[in-house]
Amino acid sequence: VQRNGIQNQIGNGNLAAVPKLRKRDDAYLQTQLLIAQKEEAGIQLQAEEYDLMAAAADLNEIEEVDANCILMANLQQASSSGTETDSTPVYDSDGSAE
């Protein structure tokens, strides 16, 4: 278990115990599948299994945020790259130039 410190404006930190995120290898994914099957079947999970599920959810959220940031950066770059050098007029549907 690793500890992540979150500091406030004054510099005081709160420590939260967070299970260490693991690489998504075959064994890890198999473990996640078995835990999900146990939960679906109504079998009570152990504390470690809950921690693994929480870590997997955190990892999914981090990956989604990363993907969104990359997409936004690419869209911003694409939208700003053509505006400065492109001198071709843009026409409305009625044929008038903007």
Backbone bond lengths (Angstrom), bond angles and torsions (degrees), N, CA, C in turn:
res aa  C-N    CA-C-N  psi(-1)  N-CA   C-N-CA  omega(-1)  CA-C   N-CA-C  phi
1 V - - - 1.456 - - 1.513 108.20 -
2 Q 1.303 116.85 127.81 1.456 120.57 177.04 1.516 108.59 -101.04
3 R 1.314 115.60 156.33 1.460 120.21 179.97 1.515 108.69 -111.57
4 N 1.303 115.72 125.36 1.456 121.60 176.60 1.517 108.24 -102.96
5 G 1.322 116.47 126.57 1.455 120.42 178.95 1.510 110.68 -94.92
6 I 1.305 116.16 133.14 1.452 121.45 177.25 1.522 106.09 -118.10
7 Q 1.318 117.29 118.21 1.457 120.63 -176.62 1.521 110.63 -100.35
8 N 1.339 113.85 145.47 1.455 118.80 174.81 1.524 109.25 -93.19
9 Q 1.321 117.61 -173.01 1.463 121.43 -176.16 1.519 112.73 -63.61
10 I 1.315 117.66 -30.77 1.462 121.57 -178.24 1.525 110.78 -77.83
11 G 1.307 117.65 -20.79 1.458 121.68 -179.55 1.509 112.97 105.32
12 N 1.337 116.58 -2.02 1.457 119.37 175.60 1.517 108.27 -73.57
13 G 1.304 116.52 137.56 1.456 119.02 -177.67 1.509 112.39 -110.73
14 N 1.298 116.46 145.47 1.453 122.94 171.09 1.513 106.86 -108.35
15 L 1.324 116.59 131.31 1.455 119.84 -179.86 1.515 109.41 -100.98
16 A 1.295 115.50 134.54 1.457 121.48 177.59 1.515 108.15 -122.71
17 A 1.317 116.37 128.28 1.458 120.20 178.01 1.519 108.43 -77.19
18 V 1.310 116.44 120.74 1.459 122.26 -178.44 1.518 107.48 -127.48
19 P 1.329 117.77 129.76 1.460 117.99 176.91 1.521 110.41 -61.13
20 K 1.310 116.11 141.76 1.460 120.69 -179.92 1.529 109.14 -64.26
21 L 1.324 115.87 129.72 1.462 120.41 178.66 1.513 109.06 -70.69
22 R 1.316 115.53 134.76 1.453 120.76 -176.89 1.514 110.50 -107.37
23 K 1.317 113.76 155.08 1.454 119.80 175.82 1.526 108.65 -64.09
24 R 1.296 116.20 143.94 1.464 120.20 -179.12 1.522 110.29 -84.56
25 D 1.309 114.96 82.38 1.454 119.22 175.46 1.530 108.62 -99.53
26 D 1.328 116.35 178.92 1.461 120.35 -177.18 1.526 112.45 -60.11
27 A 1.336 117.16 -42.85 1.462 120.41 -178.63 1.527 110.93 -64.24
28 Y 1.318 116.45 -40.53 1.465 120.97 179.38 1.528 110.24 -63.89
29 L 1.326 116.65 -45.91 1.462 120.08 179.95 1.526 111.26 -65.29
30 Q 1.335 117.47 -36.69 1.462 121.38 177.37 1.530 109.86 -63.76
31 T 1.329 116.32 -42.32 1.465 120.56 177.97 1.522 110.52 -61.73
32 Q 1.325 117.18 -43.95 1.464 120.88 178.58 1.529 111.15 -61.44
33 L 1.320 116.83 -39.93 1.460 121.03 178.78 1.525 110.72 -63.46
34 L 1.325 117.43 -45.67 1.463 120.95 179.94 1.531 111.47 -63.64
35 I 1.325 116.74 -40.22 1.466 120.27 178.05 1.527 110.03 -63.51
36 A 1.326 117.04 -44.32 1.468 120.70 179.36 1.525 110.90 -62.91
37 Q 1.332 117.28 -38.97 1.462 120.70 178.58 1.527 111.00 -65.65
38 K 1.340 116.82 -40.54 1.464 120.49 177.48 1.524 110.38 -62.46
39 E 1.321 116.14 -43.62 1.462 120.08 -178.90 1.527 110.42 -64.35
40 E 1.326 116.49 -42.16 1.467 120.89 -179.80 1.524 111.28 -65.16
41 A 1.333 116.68 -34.08 1.459 120.99 -179.61 1.528 112.04 -79.09
42 G 1.326 117.25 -4.18 1.455 120.56 178.22 1.513 113.81 85.72
43 I 1.324 117.44 12.55 1.462 121.73 178.08 1.525 107.96 -81.09
44 Q 1.338 115.68 131.65 1.464 119.72 -177.69 1.528 109.77 -67.44
45 L 1.327 115.17 130.58 1.460 120.91 -179.02 1.517 110.32 -86.37
46 Q 1.333 114.86 151.72 1.461 120.70 174.92 1.525 108.64 -80.84
47 A 1.325 115.98 162.22 1.468 121.22 -177.96 1.524 111.25 -57.40
48 E 1.319 117.56 -39.64 1.471 120.95 -179.74 1.523 110.99 -64.30
49 E 1.332 116.43 -36.54 1.459 119.89 179.02 1.531 111.07 -67.95
50 Y 1.332 116.87 -38.49 1.469 119.90 174.84 1.523 110.45 -61.89
51 D 1.341 116.56 -41.92 1.467 120.73 179.29 1.522 111.04 -61.62
52 L 1.343 116.83 -41.59 1.467 120.39 179.23 1.525 111.31 -64.38
53 M 1.333 116.28 -40.04 1.466 119.17 178.79 1.526 111.03 -66.37
54 A 1.332 117.01 -39.43 1.467 120.59 178.43 1.521 110.47 -65.33
55 A 1.335 116.92 -40.58 1.467 120.65 178.96 1.522 110.51 -64.20
56 A 1.330 117.20 -39.42 1.467 120.79 178.93 1.524 110.29 -64.96
57 A 1.326 117.13 -40.29 1.466 120.48 178.48 1.522 110.29 -65.20
58 D 1.348 116.58 -40.53 1.466 120.44 177.37 1.518 110.70 -62.19
59 L 1.337 116.78 -42.67 1.460 121.10 -179.69 1.524 110.61 -63.51
60 N 1.327 116.88 -41.26 1.470 120.26 177.31 1.522 110.93 -61.17
61 E 1.337 116.20 -42.21 1.466 119.86 -179.73 1.526 111.00 -65.71
62 I 1.329 116.77 -41.30 1.467 121.05 178.81 1.523 110.26 -62.50
63 E 1.336 117.03 -44.25 1.463 120.72 179.71 1.525 110.86 -63.70
64 E 1.336 117.02 -38.35 1.466 120.26 179.45 1.531 110.82 -66.71
65 V 1.324 116.82 -42.25 1.466 120.65 178.27 1.522 110.11 -63.86
66 D 1.345 116.82 -43.34 1.464 120.33 177.96 1.527 111.01 -59.17
67 A 1.326 116.53 -45.41 1.463 120.63 -179.74 1.527 110.96 -63.14
68 N 1.330 116.95 -40.58 1.467 120.29 178.72 1.521 111.61 -65.17
69 C 1.337 116.81 -40.09 1.471 120.23 178.73 1.525 111.08 -64.28
70 I 1.321 116.65 -42.03 1.466 120.80 178.76 1.523 109.89 -63.78
71 L 1.326 116.76 -44.23 1.464 121.02 179.07 1.526 111.08 -61.26
72 M 1.332 116.70 -45.24 1.463 120.00 179.97 1.527 111.18 -63.37
73 A 1.327 117.38 -40.38 1.464 120.63 178.81 1.521 110.61 -64.57
74 N 1.333 116.71 -42.06 1.465 120.32 178.88 1.523 111.43 -65.16
75 L 1.330 116.90 -41.28 1.464 120.14 178.83 1.522 111.31 -65.81
76 Q 1.331 116.53 -40.88 1.462 120.24 179.27 1.524 110.38 -64.64
77 Q 1.330 116.30 -42.32 1.461 120.36 179.65 1.526 110.18 -64.72
78 A 1.322 116.63 -42.94 1.461 120.23 -179.00 1.529 111.24 -66.02
79 S 1.329 116.61 -38.97 1.463 118.54 -177.72 1.521 112.33 -74.54
80 S 1.321 117.86 -29.66 1.468 119.40 -178.76 1.522 112.64 -90.50
81 S 1.322 117.95 -19.89 1.467 119.20 -176.09 1.524 112.50 -71.23
82 G 1.316 118.81 -32.20 1.453 120.51 -176.44 1.509 114.73 -91.66
83 T 1.309 118.86 -14.20 1.462 119.93 -172.85 1.514 113.64 -78.42
84 E 1.316 118.69 -32.13 1.459 120.32 -175.09 1.522 112.81 -78.42
85 T 1.321 118.24 -34.73 1.461 120.63 -174.58 1.520 112.89 -103.37
86 D 1.320 117.38 -11.50 1.461 120.98 -176.52 1.531 109.18 -85.72
87 S 1.330 116.92 112.15 1.467 119.95 -179.02 1.520 112.04 -104.89
88 T 1.329 117.20 6.72 1.454 120.85 179.28 1.522 108.99 -72.98
89 P 1.338 118.26 129.27 1.466 119.40 -179.43 1.526 111.06 -67.42
90 V 1.319 114.63 149.82 1.459 121.69 176.94 1.516 106.82 -102.14
91 Y 1.330 116.56 131.05 1.455 121.19 -176.05 1.514 111.02 -106.14
92 D 1.330 115.79 139.51 1.453 121.77 173.34 1.518 108.93 -77.66
93 S 1.328 116.13 174.60 1.461 120.24 -179.39 1.527 112.01 -65.77
94 D 1.345 118.25 -21.69 1.465 120.04 178.88 1.528 112.60 -87.27
95 G 1.344 117.17 0.24 1.456 120.69 176.53 1.506 114.84 93.86
96 S 1.331 118.29 -3.83 1.466 119.71 179.46 1.526 110.15 -84.59
97 A 1.332 114.25 143.08 1.463 119.60 -179.96 1.513 109.82 -81.22
98 E 1.349 115.75 146.46 1.470 120.67 176.72 1.497 110.19 -89.01
